[in-house]
Amino acid sequence: MGPGGPFPDLVTVPGNPAPPGAVVEWLTASDGVRLRTVRWIGPANESHGTVLLVQGRTEFVEKYFEVVGELIARGFSVVTFDWRGQGLSSRQTPEHTKGHVRDFSEFDGDLALVMDRIVREHGKKPYHALAHSMGGNIVLRYLHDFPHEFDRAVLTAPMLAVKTAPYPLWLAKAMASVFTGTGSHSSFVIGGEKQNPFEQVFETNGVTSDKGRFERFMACLGAEPRLALGAPTFGWLEAAFRSMELVASEEFAHGIETPVLLIGAALDQLVHPGADLLLIKRIKRGMYVMLQAEHEIMMERDEIRRAFWACFDPFVGVAEAYRGAARASSTAA
């Protein structure tokens, strides 16, 4: 049971069915936060490995049903979950639409719990990470601390340096420090109270150029309003700046042993793609690709998504037979 009453296990809308075989399991963190996890585990003798699919800020399991289906078609088992403070996991403030956390170590704990209780107990090796935006930042922290856990990691538009317009970066950092320093951790960032997640429109969405996939996301919010998340708090922002500074440091990057494929978005309006290149230069076994995409690469138009999978497949060693099956499944859908 989540805040405010019982939740459905999974939310489905027309055109966005849950891939068959989903198992929902709720985990309770040491601080009492409840996390919704979902897994699709294939037969052990047929599994190509397990992909941990890690979401970005504001996202939720249902948004990735299409991606999950494509991974299953490639022969993978899949594990995913809602971060604390979003999706159907426990929210961190009484105001449900606030995106809040005090420190990214809380996210570290969520990821470690999912790895321990779900991936290691139910998944088959090799383990691969597929992470987007904020999820990419947190996965990098995990790769640094547990260098031999994942066989490969694919990051799409990871949150390494956020765009802070209309404020310069130094001012945004200063405001975050001042507001958190005066006890306003859970206050919306300036202007955040005016951002209504239910009033988003495709023409100004800024994360995808695919109208159908944008409308599918909004339909999920309409079907279950508790999935919606608005602007972040100053606490989240200040914590994000600290984490980005940590991940960007040369010493930190040098400590990552896992092969990493970083896929940047040339038209990204949320994060600076230039930070991707700096990180990849410092990672021992890093590869970089930039696609002509907006921020949410996996939610983009079909031709962009085909380019994404053309990068993903050979990097994680998807056999040609699986690629053909995945293409056939995608065409049939």
Buried (B, 14 or more C-beta within 10 A) or exposed (E): EBBEEEBEBBBBBEEBEBBEEBEBBBBEBEEEBBBBBBBBBBEEEEBBBBBBBBBBBBBBBBBBBBBBBBBBBBBBBBBBBBBBBBBBBBBBBEEBBBBBBBEBEBBBBBBBBBBEBBBEEBBBEBBBBBBBBBBBBBBBBBBBEBEEBBBBBBBBBBBBBBEBEEEEBEEBBEBBBEBBEEEBBBBBBEEBBEBEBEEBEBEEBBBBBBEEBBEBBBBBBEBBEBBBBBBBBBBBBBBBBBBBEBBBEEEBBEBBBBBBBBBBBEBBEBBBBEBBBBBBEBBEEBBBBBBEBBBBBBBBBEEBBEBBBEBBBEBBEBEEEBBEBBBEBBEEE
